[in-house]
Amino acid sequence: MTIPNAIAIDGPVACGKTAVGRELAQRLDMRFLDTGVMYRAITLVALYRGLDIGDEQKLSALAESVHMALVPRESEDRLFVDGVDVTERLRDAAVERNVSHVAALARVRAALVERQREIAHGGPIVMVGRDIGTVVLKDAGFKAFLRASVDVRAERRHKEIIAKGLSADLEQVKADLARRDKLDTERANSPLRAAEDAVTIDTDNLGLEEVIEKLMSLIESSR
């Protein structure tokens, strides 16, 4: 099967795009990048350093200067920031509350988009995020947009949190996702939306394997 050099997968938070993208990349022998972790990393470092989350100048300077390295692991890629593994901190409550605000800053996005494009130039890749097909990789050979209802996504995220031994209220998780959706879709810079040439897949009633099979079939038929 001939595959495109770059596959872009977009969608709202907790729609399953990271799990789908990682598995798809493994099956197609491509690299994988979840761009969301880059915004989370900048948010985490900004909070750690006591920076004002709304200070676009300082946060864009941070995005341009901090060193980030994704190290592949069998179960989960590890993200190192300036040599420190921050993977376990990327979903801290404070990061969850602030990452959409950071991601809405135009200069921060510009800095990270440039990095993402540089990574893409390194070879075949599956890249997931909010604006991959519309901004980062407009010329990607295949684009998909995954969607799911906020109820289904809340249940998925709630189970993930509980599985890590943490406590969470399902209704609060749902409210947080709805808030993130509003911020992501209404921001002025690179709002979350499906690219005009993207295939949209509703994952409400589909398991991971079903989504993968559907994407594999679509990729093959698109060539």
C-alpha atoms as a printed R data frame, in Angstrom:
    type eleno elety resid chain resno       x      y      z
1   ATOM     1    CA   MET     A     1   0.000  0.000  0.000
2   ATOM     2    CA   THR     A     2   1.342  3.421 -0.949
3   ATOM     3    CA   ILE     A     3   1.014  5.853  1.948
4   ATOM     4    CA   PRO     A     4   1.230  9.646  2.092
5   ATOM     5    CA   ASN     A     5   4.403 11.192  3.489
6   ATOM     6    CA   ALA     A     6   2.397 13.071  6.119
7   ATOM     7    CA   ILE     A     7  -0.898 12.196  7.795
8   ATOM     8    CA   ALA     A     8  -2.738 14.930  9.699
9   ATOM     9    CA   ILE     A     9  -5.285 14.026 12.367
10  ATOM    10    CA   ASP     A    10  -7.234 16.752 14.145
11  ATOM    11    CA   GLY     A    11 -10.050 16.764 16.664
12  ATOM    12    CA   PRO     A    12 -11.215 18.061 20.042
13  ATOM    13    CA   VAL     A    13  -9.732 17.033 23.365
14  ATOM    14    CA   ALA     A    14 -10.318 13.383 24.362
15  ATOM    15    CA   CYS     A    15 -11.676 12.329 20.961
16  ATOM    16    CA   GLY     A    16  -9.083  9.548 20.762
17  ATOM    17    CA   LYS     A    17  -6.758 11.115 18.201
18  ATOM    18    CA   THR     A    18  -3.551 10.472 20.160
19  ATOM    19    CA   ALA     A    19  -4.201  6.746 20.629
20  ATOM    20    CA   VAL     A    20  -5.355  6.468 17.019
21  ATOM    21    CA   GLY     A    21  -2.415  8.440 15.659
22  ATOM    22    CA   ARG     A    22   0.183  6.481 17.620
23  ATOM    23    CA   GLU     A    23  -1.221  3.099 16.555
24  ATOM    24    CA   LEU     A    24  -1.609  4.214 12.948
25  ATOM    25    CA   ALA     A    25   2.003  5.404 12.875
26  ATOM    26    CA   GLN     A    26   3.217  2.050 14.205
27  ATOM    27    CA   ARG     A    27   1.297  0.098 11.580
28  ATOM    28    CA   LEU     A    28   2.505  2.319  8.754
29  ATOM    29    CA   ASP     A    29   6.084  2.493 10.075
30  ATOM    30    CA   MET     A    30   5.935  6.277 10.384
31  ATOM    31    CA   ARG     A    31   7.021  8.674 13.097
32  ATOM    32    CA   PHE     A    32   4.392 10.078 15.453
33  ATOM    33    CA   LEU     A    33   3.944 13.508 17.024
34  ATOM    34    CA   ASP     A    34   1.179 14.670 19.336
35  ATOM    35    CA   THR     A    35   1.544 18.446 19.053
36  ATOM    36    CA   GLY     A    36  -0.669 18.955 22.088
37  ATOM    37    CA   VAL     A    37   2.140 17.906 24.419
38  ATOM    38    CA   MET     A    38   4.210 20.830 23.169
39  ATOM    39    CA   TYR     A    39   1.565 23.340 24.276
40  ATOM    40    CA   ARG     A    40   1.189 21.483 27.558
41  ATOM    41    CA   ALA     A    41   4.941 21.618 28.096
42  ATOM    42    CA   ILE     A    42   5.066 25.385 27.572
43  ATOM    43    CA   THR     A    43   2.116 25.789 29.937
44  ATOM    44    CA   LEU     A    44   3.769 23.606 32.581
45  ATOM    45    CA   VAL     A    45   7.087 25.450 32.421
46  ATOM    46    CA   ALA     A    46   5.352 28.850 32.464
47  ATOM    47    CA   LEU     A    47   3.412 27.895 35.589
48  ATOM    48    CA   TYR     A    48   6.543 26.480 37.230
49  ATOM    49    CA   ARG     A    49   8.416 29.720 36.569
50  ATOM    50    CA   GLY     A    50   5.523 31.850 37.795
51  ATOM    51    CA   LEU     A    51   4.958 33.551 34.449
52  ATOM    52    CA   ASP     A    52   1.709 35.321 33.626
53  ATOM    53    CA   ILE     A    53  -0.201 32.928 31.351
54  ATOM    54    CA   GLY     A    54  -1.514 35.914 29.415
55  ATOM    55    CA   ASP     A    55   1.926 37.449 28.776
56  ATOM    56    CA   GLU     A    56   2.314 36.629 25.099
57  ATOM    57    CA   GLN     A    57   5.799 38.115 24.804
58  ATOM    58    CA   LYS     A    58   7.285 36.063 27.642
59  ATOM    59    CA   LEU     A    59   5.504 32.861 26.672
60  ATOM    60    CA   SER     A    60   6.487 33.148 23.013
61  ATOM    61    CA   ALA     A    61  10.103 33.708 24.084
62  ATOM    62    CA   LEU     A    62   9.788 30.580 26.221
63  ATOM    63    CA   ALA     A    63   8.364 28.605 23.286
64  ATOM    64    CA   GLU     A    64  11.286 29.697 21.118
65  ATOM    65    CA   SER     A    65  14.023 28.961 23.652
66  ATOM    66    CA   VAL     A    66  13.041 25.869 25.646
67  ATOM    67    CA   HIS     A    67  14.466 22.564 24.424
68  ATOM    68    CA   MET     A    68  11.918 19.779 23.943
69  ATOM    69    CA   ALA     A    69  12.697 16.188 23.006
70  ATOM    70    CA   LEU     A    70  10.203 13.364 22.472
71  ATOM    71    CA   VAL     A    71  11.702  9.974 23.258
72  ATOM    72    CA   PRO     A    72   9.717  7.008 21.851
73  ATOM    73    CA   ARG     A    73   8.669  4.327 24.313
74  ATOM    74    CA   GLU     A    74   6.601  1.205 23.687
75  ATOM    75    CA   SER     A    75   3.621  2.289 25.808
76  ATOM    76    CA   GLU     A    76   3.945  6.072 25.821
77  ATOM    77    CA   ASP     A    77   6.401  8.572 24.382
78  ATOM    78    CA   ARG     A    78   8.289 10.548 27.027
79  ATOM    79    CA   LEU     A    79   8.689 14.316 26.725
80  ATOM    80    CA   PHE     A    80  11.862 15.897 28.060
81  ATOM    81    CA   VAL     A    81  12.064 19.655 28.577
82  ATOM    82    CA   ASP     A    82  15.589 20.982 29.042
83  ATOM    83    CA   GLY     A    83  16.647 17.441 29.914
84  ATOM    84    CA   VAL     A    84  13.897 16.797 32.480
85  ATOM    85    CA   ASP     A    85  11.179 14.185 31.904
86  ATOM    86    CA   VAL     A    86   7.900 16.088 32.403
87  ATOM    87    CA   THR     A    87   5.549 13.476 30.931
88  ATOM    88    CA   GLU     A    88   3.734 12.726 34.187
89  ATOM    89    CA   ARG     A    89   3.090 16.422 34.830
90  ATOM    90    CA   LEU     A    90   1.543 17.291 31.466
91  ATOM    91    CA   ARG     A    91  -1.991 16.506 32.640
92  ATOM    92    CA   ASP     A    92  -1.776 18.255 35.996
93  ATOM    93    CA   ALA     A    93  -4.993 20.088 36.869
94  ATOM    94    CA   ALA     A    94  -3.298 23.482 36.529
95  ATOM    95    CA   VAL     A    95  -2.036 22.574 33.057
96  ATOM    96    CA   GLU     A    96  -5.507 21.373 32.037
97  ATOM    97    CA   ARG     A    97  -7.025 24.680 33.158
98  ATOM    98    CA   ASN     A    98  -4.526 26.874 31.342
99  ATOM    99    CA   VAL     A    99  -3.302 25.079 28.219
100 ATOM   100    CA   SER     A   100  -6.112 26.351 25.968
101 ATOM   101    CA   HIS     A   101  -5.307 29.931 26.996
102 ATOM   102    CA   VAL     A   102  -1.640 29.408 26.148
103 ATOM   103    CA   ALA     A   103  -2.513 27.700 22.860
104 ATOM   104    CA   ALA     A   104  -4.619 30.713 21.875
105 ATOM   105    CA   LEU     A   105  -1.600 33.051 21.925
106 ATOM   106    CA   ALA     A   106  -0.672 33.758 18.302
107 ATOM   107    CA   ARG     A   107   3.070 34.160 18.862
108 ATOM   108    CA   VAL     A   108   3.264 30.959 20.909
109 ATOM   109    CA   ARG     A   109   1.472 29.060 18.149
110 ATOM   110    CA   ALA     A   110   3.746 30.571 15.503
111 ATOM   111    CA   ALA     A   111   6.844 29.438 17.395
112 ATOM   112    CA   LEU     A   112   5.578 25.903 17.938
113 ATOM   113    CA   VAL     A   113   4.134 25.527 14.432
114 ATOM   114    CA   GLU     A   114   7.583 26.312 13.052
115 ATOM   115    CA   ARG     A   115   9.057 23.568 15.229
116 ATOM   116    CA   GLN     A   116   6.345 21.130 14.175
117 ATOM   117    CA   ARG     A   117   7.021 21.763 10.493
118 ATOM   118    CA   GLU     A   118  10.739 21.219 11.023
119 ATOM   119    CA   ILE     A   119   9.961 17.864 12.645
120 ATOM   120    CA   ALA     A   120   7.666 16.925  9.747
121 ATOM   121    CA   HIS     A   121  10.474 17.560  7.267
122 ATOM   122    CA   GLY     A   122  12.472 14.788  8.933
123 ATOM   123    CA   GLY     A   123  10.528 12.014  7.203
124 ATOM   124    CA   PRO     A   124   7.125 10.274  7.039
125 ATOM   125    CA   ILE     A   125   5.002 11.240 10.025
126 ATOM   126    CA   VAL     A   126   1.557 11.007 11.587
127 ATOM   127    CA   MET     A   127   0.871 14.285 13.369
128 ATOM   128    CA   VAL     A   128  -2.126 14.973 15.600
129 ATOM   129    CA   GLY     A   129  -3.481 18.180 17.090
130 ATOM   130    CA   ARG     A   130  -6.067 20.910 16.591
131 ATOM   131    CA   ASP     A   131  -4.747 22.666 13.468
132 ATOM   132    CA   ILE     A   132  -2.552 20.145 11.682
133 ATOM   133    CA   GLY     A   133  -4.626 19.847  8.525
134 ATOM   134    CA   THR     A   134  -5.616 23.517  8.435
135 ATOM   135    CA   VAL     A   135  -2.336 25.226  9.382
136 ATOM   136    CA   VAL     A   136   0.691 23.098 10.252
137 ATOM   137    CA   LEU     A   137   0.592 20.619  7.363
138 ATOM   138    CA   LYS     A   138  -1.830 22.065  4.835
139 ATOM   139    CA   ASP     A   139  -0.329 19.861  2.130
140 ATOM   140    CA   ALA     A   140  -0.518 16.610  4.115
141 ATOM   141    CA   GLY     A   141  -1.216 13.649  1.860
142 ATOM   142    CA   PHE     A   142  -4.104 12.479  4.030
143 ATOM   143    CA   LYS     A   143  -6.201 14.379  6.563
144 ATOM   144    CA   ALA     A   144  -8.725 13.138  9.101
145 ATOM   145    CA   PHE     A   145 -10.880 14.901 11.659
146 ATOM   146    CA   LEU     A   146 -12.094 12.803 14.588
147 ATOM   147    CA   ARG     A   147 -15.125 13.885 16.540
148 ATOM   148    CA   ALA     A   148 -17.149 12.548 19.462
149 ATOM   149    CA   SER     A   149 -19.861 13.936 21.707
150 ATOM   150    CA   VAL     A   150 -18.805 15.690 24.887
151 ATOM   151    CA   ASP     A   151 -20.588 12.990 26.927
152 ATOM   152    CA   VAL     A   152 -18.568 10.190 25.361
153 ATOM   153    CA   ARG     A   153 -15.332 12.144 25.604
154 ATOM   154    CA   ALA     A   154 -15.986 12.955 29.258
155 ATOM   155    CA   GLU     A   155 -16.499  9.279 30.045
156 ATOM   156    CA   ARG     A   156 -13.256  8.382 28.272
157 ATOM   157    CA   ARG     A   157 -11.233 11.067 30.043
158 ATOM   158    CA   HIS     A   158 -12.824 10.186 33.412
159 ATOM   159    CA   LYS     A   159 -11.788  6.540 32.989
160 ATOM   160    CA   GLU     A   160  -8.243  7.604 32.095
161 ATOM   161    CA   ILE     A   161  -7.979  9.678 35.263
162 ATOM   162    CA   ILE     A   162  -9.394  6.924 37.480
163 ATOM   163    CA   ALA     A   163  -7.059  4.364 35.874
164 ATOM   164    CA   LYS     A   164  -4.120  6.465 37.063
165 ATOM   165    CA   GLY     A   165  -5.344  6.177 40.640
166 ATOM   166    CA   LEU     A   166  -6.613  9.755 40.779
167 ATOM   167    CA   SER     A   167 -10.053 11.014 41.749
168 ATOM   168    CA   ALA     A   168 -12.324 12.940 39.402
169 ATOM   169    CA   ASP     A   169 -15.947 13.997 39.171
170 ATOM   170    CA   LEU     A   170 -17.504 13.015 35.845
171 ATOM   171    CA   GLU     A   171 -19.667 16.138 35.614
172 ATOM   172    CA   GLN     A   172 -16.671 18.359 36.315
173 ATOM   173    CA   VAL     A   173 -14.665 16.552 33.642
174 ATOM   174    CA   LYS     A   174 -17.532 17.138 31.210
175 ATOM   175    CA   ALA     A   175 -17.704 20.829 32.123
176 ATOM   176    CA   ASP     A   176 -13.946 21.192 31.653
177 ATOM   177    CA   LEU     A   177 -14.128 19.590 28.204
178 ATOM   178    CA   ALA     A   178 -16.996 21.868 27.173
179 ATOM   179    CA   ARG     A   179 -14.957 24.875 28.310
180 ATOM   180    CA   ARG     A   180 -11.922 23.656 26.353
181 ATOM   181    CA   ASP     A   181 -14.082 23.114 23.265
182 ATOM   182    CA   LYS     A   182 -15.359 26.679 23.446
183 ATOM   183    CA   LEU     A   183 -11.868 28.126 23.799
184 ATOM   184    CA   ASP     A   184 -10.425 25.951 21.034
185 ATOM   185    CA   THR     A   185 -13.175 26.597 18.486
186 ATOM   186    CA   GLU     A   186 -13.626 30.307 19.159
187 ATOM   187    CA   ARG     A   187 -10.021 31.477 19.402
188 ATOM   188    CA   ALA     A   188  -9.010 33.991 16.747
189 ATOM   189    CA   ASN     A   189  -5.776 32.226 15.830
190 ATOM   190    CA   SER     A   190  -5.964 28.739 14.270
191 ATOM   191    CA   PRO     A   191  -9.349 27.699 15.709
192 ATOM   192    CA   LEU     A   192 -10.238 24.025 15.891
193 ATOM   193    CA   ARG     A   193 -12.069 22.992 12.721
194 ATOM   194    CA   ALA     A   194 -11.936 20.287 10.102
195 ATOM   195    CA   ALA     A   195  -9.903 21.000  6.985
196 ATOM   196    CA   GLU     A   196 -12.052 21.188  3.855
197 ATOM   197    CA   ASP     A   197 -10.289 18.145  2.415
198 ATOM   198    CA   ALA     A   198 -10.322 16.101  5.637
199 ATOM   199    CA   VAL     A   199 -12.304 12.913  6.162
200 ATOM   200    CA   THR     A   200 -14.505 13.263  9.256
201 ATOM   201    CA   ILE     A   201 -15.036 10.219 11.475
202 ATOM   202    CA   ASP     A   202 -17.492 10.108 14.369
203 ATOM   203    CA   THR     A   203 -15.934  7.892 17.052
204 ATOM   204    CA   ASP     A   204 -18.857  7.824 19.507
205 ATOM   205    CA   ASN     A   205 -19.678  4.189 18.794
206 ATOM   206    CA   LEU     A   206 -16.312  3.025 17.498
207 ATOM   207    CA   GLY     A   207 -13.476  1.345 19.348
208 ATOM   208    CA   LEU     A   208  -9.808  2.041 18.672
209 ATOM   209    CA   GLU     A   209  -9.407 -0.912 16.304
210 ATOM   210    CA   GLU     A   210 -12.506  0.079 14.329
211 ATOM   211    CA   VAL     A   211 -11.226  3.629 13.853
212 ATOM   212    CA   ILE     A   212  -7.803  2.333 12.794
213 ATOM   213    CA   GLU     A   213  -9.312 -0.069 10.266
214 ATOM   214    CA   LYS     A   214 -11.498  2.686  8.829
215 ATOM   215    CA   LEU     A   215  -8.511  5.014  8.475
216 ATOM   216    CA   MET     A   216  -6.322  2.323  6.910
217 ATOM   217    CA   SER     A   217  -9.040  1.636  4.354
218 ATOM   218    CA   LEU     A   218  -9.507  5.337  3.597
219 ATOM   219    CA   ILE     A   219  -5.769  5.904  3.224
220 ATOM   220    CA   GLU     A   220  -5.484  2.994  0.814
221 ATOM   221    CA   SER     A   221  -8.468  4.123 -1.260
222 ATOM   222    CA   SER     A   222  -7.208  7.714 -1.394
223 ATOM   223    CA   ARG     A   223  -4.074  6.749 -3.310
